[in-house]
Amino acid sequence: MTPTAKPPIWRNVRFLAWAFQLVALALVVTLIAILANNVRVNSANLGVPVGLDFLKQPASFEIPANEFRSTQSVQSAMVQGALNTLRVAILGIVLATILGVLVGIGRLSGNWLVRNLSRIFVESIRNIPLLGIVVFAYLALVLSALPSVQESWELSGLVIANTRGTSGPWFTGAIVNVLASAALAGLVAWLIRRWRLSRLDQYGEAPNVFWWTAPVFVLVMFWTAFLLGIGVTTPMVDGRRVVGGITLQPEYFALLIALVIYTASHIAEIVRGSIQAVPRGQAEASMAMALSPVQRMRFVILPQATRIALPPLGNQYLNLLKNSSLGFVISYFELTKVTSTTIGNRSPAVPAYLLMMLLYLIASLSISAVVNFFNRRLRIH
């Protein structure tokens, strides 16, 4: 039998695929090189440096509600701006997830009032520009609705709210000790959870995981905090200022509110669609087992809906992180605001913005890695 002749290389599908990718990569690299060379030449002509030496210069500005001082370096200011971004993003992700899940479940509620209130919330908030919500939350809610320091709103001596910020209880002592106490309590609670689940597998006992792990977590956290010298301080009004506890500055509070309600409106639709994507037979089977509506949602429907909702939820978490840059308009010193301020103080714009984008990229990839980890854990094998 005569062997089949190989096709010419210009008709080889694998060769053409690789060649196309290499040509596209070469074009991208060439374009980046041309742009980088233009930036270098133009910066040299204007006498503008393109290196990172500006990071060692004094920042020459202060960051409100922070120990950062103007004599510290630009590098320290960028680090503080990144930390401020993470503070609002991490807490915002947690609160937006909780609110979004509740509203998403409310969209499918059999109660007419709950269902329509959830619908109004979603349809109104997600169709308003986030910038408008940020400005409204700052001007109308924080600066206009809240009272002065002397007339502060107090909630059981634990929370104090006024135009200078919202204060609440906080820990005293080294943050390392607090984290160690929480980690130890979490480890013990996890071991208790494993033990209760093993009882279910061996003897068919109801695990009651929450009612075992929650008290154990609180008790271990309490005793380890006592042994490590960790205390709790609550806020109180002292003349024209609030002492004790932890205070959320007005800009942070307004930005957090805006990000939470805006992102929650999108998460609610993701949750609603994911719940409706679960086969109806699952709900009918759980009803046949005489599970209550709360048990059906907790043990049957939500675990399956989570697998569907997790990828789009990850996109919303990334959007929340990047939308935190809108804190710039209300003078919250997150990463974008710090970068723009340093440029206004004669730092070179191109390397400063490149560094800012790199930090955003690292934070975004970190969130994506966490979401992808749980996505792999939840996939059906």
Beta strands, then each sheet from edge to edge (+ up, - down):
strand 1: 153-155
strand 2: 159-162
strand 3: 165-168
strand 4: 170-172
strand 5: 231-233
strand 6: 236-238
strand 7: 241-243
strand 8: 246-248
sheet 1: 1+ 2- 3+ 8-
sheet 2: 4+ 5-
sheet 3: 6+ 7-
end
